[in-house]
Amino acid sequence: MCGAFFLQKCMIAGMHSKLQSIVKRWYCLTASPGAAKRQWTTPYWLDMDGIRDIACHRCPKFNENRQLCGVSFGTPLRKCVIASIEAHLHDSRHLNVLELGFGRFTLARNLIRRSGGTWTGIEPRLPRNQRPRIGHAGYGHAGEIPFENASFDRVFAIQSFEHWGQKAYTAIKPLDYADCLREICRVLKPDGTLYLDAPIHFHGHEMFIMGDLPKIRALFDPGEWTDVIMERWRFNHQPLEAYPPSAKVLEEWPLEITSYNDEEVERIRRDASVWLLTISATKSGG
Ligand SMILES: C[S@@+](CC[C@H](N)C(=O)[O-])C[C@H]1O[C@@H](n2cnc3c(N)ncnc32)[C@H](O)[C@@H]1O
């Protein structure tokens, strides 16, 4: 009896996750730059202490009547990832755009291509002999971008930045953030722009787990970058639920966190709700 109940629950969970994956694929396939432009042109943030705050109840994706997020699939974090991609990357007309660490996620790529831009991607999990070229994907990573100087109008990375310097990441050895940002600057044209997002209180390099915004902000050398803008999505999550880090994610924390005291870590572990940080910046000296 107990076994049958368990099996039934597994089948329902399996069907639910298959359905979610179909909805996600359909969403990415049909993403419309025009619809995104209509939804995101009016300012959607409130300035708070030099950071743009996108509280859930003020987010254009929030469904007021049903009091839930209008993105119908994914974790609370992924819903913010989708919303912020639409807000930032819907207009890439005539732009040459490079994505770092694209994995298997196609929303940004589809929006860029559909709005008239050229998408190119590099990913360290691809075979090393798969060389990327403009308009196509291939092997590469943020520390070594296999393109000429000033090749791109925009470079971006979705849920990847936090892994570049992570101790336990397995695809490549931990990279130095200053080297990566210098390398991105090199392949950007003058006045080219950068867009990054990363989860806070989740995983990756310890500064992202701890939500150390001054340290993250300090990565952007003023000699290389201007107009550095940070946004926090879901930091103010009410009336939506909190999103505490899962037990699996918490297991990685002791390995990554070595520069913060135990009390600080314990406080974050006890109280944290995961939120999304986005960073936009422009290459200086254009
Ligand atoms: C959590 S996955 C996110 C994948 C995809 N962008 C998404 O949003 O679903 C992190 C990605 O970053 C890539 N990655 C890790 N370190 C990287 C680096 N130094 N440079 C570029 N990509 C990197 C990984 O291979 C992986 O595809």
The ligand as an SDF file (V2000), in Angstrom:
LIG
                    3D

 27 29  0  0  0  0  0  0  0  0999 V2000
   24.4780   26.7060  -13.8660 C   0  0  0  0  0  0  0  0  0  0  0  0
   25.0470   26.4920  -15.5040 S   0  0  0  0  0  0  0  0  0  0  0  0
   24.0500   27.6910  -16.3720 C   0  0  0  0  0  0  0  0  0  0  0  0
   23.8810   27.3340  -17.8180 C   0  0  0  0  0  0  0  0  0  0  0  0
   22.9770   28.2900  -18.6040 C   0  0  0  0  0  0  0  0  0  0  0  0
   23.5950   29.5820  -18.7740 N   0  0  0  0  0  0  0  0  0  0  0  0
   21.6480   28.4110  -17.9150 C   0  0  0  0  0  0  0  0  0  0  0  0
   21.3120   29.5120  -17.4460 O   0  0  0  0  0  0  0  0  0  0  0  0
   20.9390   27.4110  -17.8400 O   0  0  0  0  0  0  0  0  0  0  0  0
   26.6410   27.2800  -15.4540 C   0  0  0  0  0  0  0  0  0  0  0  0
   27.3020   27.3300  -16.8110 C   0  0  0  0  0  0  0  0  0  0  0  0
   28.4800   28.1270  -16.7460 O   0  0  0  0  0  0  0  0  0  0  0  0
   29.5060   27.4370  -17.4390 C   0  0  0  0  0  0  0  0  0  0  0  0
   30.8070   27.8960  -16.9220 N   0  0  0  0  0  0  0  0  0  0  0  0
   31.4200   27.5620  -15.7700 C   0  0  0  0  0  0  0  0  0  0  0  0
   32.5940   28.1880  -15.6610 N   0  0  0  0  0  0  0  0  0  0  0  0
   32.7120   28.9680  -16.7610 C   0  0  0  0  0  0  0  0  0  0  0  0
   33.6990   29.8790  -17.2340 C   0  0  0  0  0  0  0  0  0  0  0  0
   34.7950   30.1220  -16.5340 N   0  0  0  0  0  0  0  0  0  0  0  0
   33.5030   30.4990  -18.4280 N   0  0  0  0  0  0  0  0  0  0  0  0
   32.3750   30.2760  -19.1200 C   0  0  0  0  0  0  0  0  0  0  0  0
   31.3950   29.4270  -18.7220 N   0  0  0  0  0  0  0  0  0  0  0  0
   31.5580   28.7880  -17.5650 C   0  0  0  0  0  0  0  0  0  0  0  0
   29.2180   25.9660  -17.1720 C   0  0  0  0  0  0  0  0  0  0  0  0
   29.8600   25.0990  -18.0520 O   0  0  0  0  0  0  0  0  0  0  0  0
   27.6960   25.9550  -17.2960 C   0  0  0  0  0  0  0  0  0  0  0  0
   27.2470   25.7840  -18.6160 O   0  0  0  0  0  0  0  0  0  0  0  0
  1  2  1  0
  2  3  1  0
  2 10  1  0
  3  4  1  0
  4  5  1  0
  5  6  1  0
  5  7  1  0
  7  8  2  0
  7  9  1  0
 10 11  1  0
 11 12  1  0
 11 26  1  0
 12 13  1  0
 13 14  1  0
 13 24  1  0
 14 15  1  0
 14 23  1  0
 15 16  2  0
 16 17  1  0
 17 18  1  0
 17 23  2  0
 18 19  1  0
 18 20  2  0
 20 21  1  0
 21 22  2  0
 22 23  1  0
 24 25  1  0
 24 26  1  0
 26 27  1  0
M  CHG  2   2   1   9  -1
M  END
$$$$
